[in-house]
């Protein structure tokens, strides 16, 4: 048994934490700790893995993050670029978890089947992450350092999270009926397109269905509350598919959940629902406009940064962006002050610096991973930027941790 699978099995046996391992050379992740009859939020919601990977790649550092104030995950990568995720883990009490599970299931498109979410403190999870980093990556990072880093990574507004955890979905769904699939599909697609015309006209044109859904709770007020909450989950998901970033979409939904909790009448809730529609439609429209008008040079830089470990020619890059090769090269040099090839080398050298500091990967492996033509070519380019060889750089920086100690 290899150490990766051994780690995942020990993690589940000792803490009941499930894990997903995304191997660099495989398309399908290995999942440990989720049974055949249990729900897997990473299977039903691909944005979950995508968001955690984005958090990691932004800092190239381990992730310890909290969703909605009570669900935690850990994520990190090793020298072979395998990506590990542990969780979900519950930080909540019984009462908090019961009220939060409805929103969690809606957000990640889960049914009512069994869901493995073991309960523990965030400090204990940080300790598990610390041991995982040491056993799989040879890194010594304390719980305190990981806790500090997690605040940087999550960027959550704690006051909104706290109120969202206390938001109560405490009525039965046993008699629930469903809006027709055709209606929901049209509604979903309208948000995804940013189609403001679809939502024009009297507010009841798109809200009459709240009175046709069936009984979700005792009293019309709770009925409306349930339906606006469910609609918010649906709309935010459609907006993400329309181009809005998951981080932005989730942040806005947190604000609306907070406002929904303060509504006192059905009229206020329906007015809020109309505002939710308009807000997300506008966000999609703005995102599409930004994408259409985005600068070719910035697209080029972003693509090179996201694919730093791939061999990319200027021709391929121009085709990817959809512009003429000569035009792109000229504009890039004009705005950035260096050629596309020089910028690509700069990005890869920066990645190499992190790998030399934070991994045990050999210099030859780093050179090959970052697509340099040879180890000597890598050495020349590295020394050109840093004034020293890769091996000297590693010696000078071998005791540096992920967190900067400078003040």
Order of alpha helices (4+ residues) and beta strands (2+ residues): alpha-beta-beta-alpha-alpha-beta-beta-beta-alpha-beta-alpha-alpha-alpha-alpha-alpha-alpha-alpha-alpha-alpha-alpha-alpha-alpha-alpha-alpha-alpha
